[in-house]
């Protein structure tokens, strides 16, 4: 990978290291003490241009991976022995994955706006002229909802919630963003392994209790659905992507907040166009009485061109 030149670059460009945070190497407790012998490191001779190229590589690596968590590869068990919705095919199954990176946060409005400004991309909701908005948020029927105007109200944009997850993005929109960012969508298996945070057969990223110590760990519907959301988690609709840290991998809002697209087809043998894609995690509209899908094993589906006010995504990336 490009960033394998990290160590030589640090030696040459010491003044810039503190700004990028890449000098936090793994060290033993006694490293640097008098008991430790000094070690001379011989670096390859590079021109200033080559060092400059290494610096660019380092910065690009930092920008790409600093907001991601490394998920260990290996053999895992996903799904559940006790499916809640048999039609959702939640059955337990064994998978093997390679190590990969996962975004710590859902892609935000600010992130997606940066992508659009850089590429002039037009989302499918904008091209279609419509997207799903939960009726409980509306006084009357609306049209024209998109990531720019999540409620379909032209007078209200996203300026006051740039740190909220982008919504009204289709699977195709998500893929376009990931490509631009040099990343990709996670597979369903990768997503679920990341969600569980190394735990086995747990309902949620943090364990089996919905609210340990009476503390909210995710943004879901509180109260009677769909009449009234009490917003006891301080979130009415979406909430900031960094609001709820959920597991030992440092991932936030893997369950709750918004549904997240994955790369996988719902049915590999299905002959429909466009195909249905798996989405995971549930959303702020989920309630146990209606949509008990804010569990790691839960899954649902939408067509590639579907979008909604409770549907977003996060990216993954290969380690090499």
N, C-alpha and C positions, 0 to 999 in steps of 0.2 A: 504494500500500500504506500501511497505517497508520504504518509506521515511517519514512515520508519526512519526518516532523517531527523527526528525530533531531538536526540541528544546532541549531535554535532551542531545543530542550529542554536541550541541554548547556549553553548559555549561561546559562539560567535556573537550572538545578539542578546547578551545579558541584560542591557538596559530595558528591553521591551518585555522581558519575561513576566515581571510582576503584573503588567496590565492584562495579559491573557490568561493568567492563572495556571499555566501549564508547568510551572516549576514545582508543583506539589507531587513529587515522586514518592513511591513507596520506600520507606526507609526503616531500618531497625532502630529500636529505642536508643542504642548507644552510638549510632552512626554520627561521625563528626567529633566524637570525644577523643581525648588524648590516647585512649587505648587502641583506637582504630588507626592502622597504618594508612598513610596517604597512598593514593593510587594514581599513577599517571595514565591519562587516556590519550591515545594518539588518534587524531581525527584526519580524515582524508583531506588532501589539499584541494580546495575549491576556490574558484574565482568569486569575486564579489557578486557577479551576476548569478552564479549558481547558488550562493548563499541567499541571495534575494529571492530566488525561486523557492528555496527551502522555507524561507520565512512566509511566503505566500501560502505554501502547502500547510504550514503549521497553523496559520490563521484560519484557513478554510476548514481544517480538521477541527479546530477549537469551536468555530461557529456551528459546525454540523453536529458534533457529538457532545458538547458540553451540556446540552439540555436533554440528553438521552441517557438511558440506563443500559448497562450491559446485562443481558439475560443469558444465563449459562445454557449451553447445549446439553443434550442427553436424552434419556428415555423417560417419558412422563405418562401419567394417566389423566385424561381429561374427560369431561362429561360427568354423569352421575349415575349411581346405582338406583336412585329413586327419582325418576323423571317427574317433574311437575306437569309438564305438557307433552305427552307422548307424541303428539303430532309434530312437535318441534325437533324430534330426534335428538334428545339430550342424553342418549345412552352412553354408558362408560366405554371408553376405548383407549388403546395404547397408541402413543405416537412417539416419534423420534425427531428431534429438531437439532439444527446446528445453533451455536451461539449467535446472537444477533443483538442489535441495539433497538431500543424502543423509546419513543418520545416520552418524557416524564409527564408531559401535559398534552391535552387535546389542542389541536391547531386553533389558534385564537382568531378573532376578527382582525386584529392588528396584523397577524401573520398572513392571513389570506389577502388582506388589502395590499400588503407589500408585494405579494405575488401578482396580483391584478395590475398594480401600477407598473410593475416591471415587464409585464407581458401583454397587457391590454386584453387579458382573458375575459370572456363573457360566460358566466355560468349558465347551465341548462335552464335553471329557473328563470333567469333573465330572458333567455331566448324563447322559452315557452310562454312567458308572461304570467306564470302562476306557480304556487307551491303551497303545501298544506300548512295551515295555521290552526292551532287548537281553538275551538269555538269559545271556550271559556275566557279567552283573552280578548274577545271581540264584542262590540256592541252591535255590529252589523257585518254582513258578508263583505269580504275584501278580495281584491285581485292584485296581482303585481308583487306579492311577497317574494323577497329574495334575501341573500346574505346582507345586502346593503340596508334593507328595510324589513327586518324579521317579522314585524306585525302587519306588513302590507300597508303601513301608513307612510306616505311620502314625506310627511313632516317630521318623522322620527327615524333617525339613522342609528349608527353604532358608535358615535363619538364618545358616549358616556359608558361604553362597555367594550372597549377594544381588547380587554383582557378576558372577555367571555368567549366560549367556544363559537367558532363560525358554524352557522346552521344554514339550512336551505341549500346544501351542497349535495349533488348526486355522487354516485360512485365514480362516474367519469370525471367529475370536477375534482374529486379527491385524488384520483390517479394523476391528473394533470398537475396538481400542486406538488405531489410527491416527486414526480419526475423533475420538476423545476428545482426542487430542493435537493436533488441528488439522493432521494430516498425511495421508499415504496410503501405500499400498504402491507400490514402484517397478515400472515395467514391466520385462519381461525385457531389452529393449534398454537401458533406463536402467541396470539393474543391471550388465549386462555392460560397458557403457562405463565405468561407475564402477570396476568391478573391474580393468579393464586400466590404469587410471591414466594414460591418454594414450599407452600403448604399443600398437604394432601387431603382431598375430599372435604374441603371447607366451602361453605356457601359463599362467603365473601372474601375479599382480599385479606382481611384482618382476622378472620375466624368465622365462627358460626352464629354469634350473637349480633343481632341487628344494631343494637345500641349499647355497647359495653360501657358500664359506668354511666348510663343515661346520656351518653355523648353521641351526637350525630357524626357519622363518618361519610355520609354521601348526601347528595341532593336528589331527593325523591318527593313524591306527593305526600303531604301530611293532612289528615282530615278525611272527609267523605269525598270520594271521587265520583263524578266530576264537579260536584256542587261547589266545594270550597277548599282551597289549599291554605292551610293555616300557616305555612312557611315557617315552621318551628326551627328549621335549619338555617333561617335568615336568607333563604333564596326563594324568590318569586320568579319562576321561569328559570333561565340559566343562571349560573353563578360563575365567578372568576375561575379560570382553569387551575389555579394553584390553591384553591380553597381547601380541598380535602386530600391530604396525603393519606394513602391507604395501605401500603404494604412495605416490606423490607427492601424491595427493589427501588424504592423512592418514587413510585408512580402515583399520580394523582387522578382522582375521579375515573378510575377504570370502570366502576359501576356507578350509575346515577349520572346526573347532569344531562348528557346527550348520548344517544346511540352512536356507535362507532362502526364505520364500514370496515370490512376485512377483504382480503383478496379473493377469497374462495367463492366458488359457485355453491348455491344451495343444493343443487342436484347435478352431479357431473353428467348424468345420462339424460337430463331434461333437454328437450329440443324446442326451446322457445327463444324468441328474440325480441327485445334484449333479455338475457338470462337474469335470473334472480341471484343476488349476492347475499352472503351471510353478514348480518350485523350483530353486534354484541354490546352488552353492558347496561341496557335499559336507559331510562331517562328521567327527567324531572316530572314526567307525566305518569310514571309507574307507581302503582299502589298494589298492595298484596291482594286486595279484593278484585282487582281488574287486570293487572299486568305484573305478575310476580316474576319479572325477568331481570331484576337487578341483582342477579347471581352470576358468578363466574361461569357456571355451566350452561346458563340460559342462552338461547339464540333465537334469532328471528330473521326475516328476509325482506328484501325489497328489490324491485327491478333496478338495473344500472342507472336508469334515467330518473328515478324517483328522488324527491327531496322533501324535506319537512322542517318545521321549526324546532324539532327535537332530535335532529340527525346531523352528526358531524363526523369527525375522524381524528386519528393521530397517525403518525408515520413510524415506520421501522426502517432499519438499514442493515446491510450485511457487514460482517466484521472484516471482510477482505474482498 
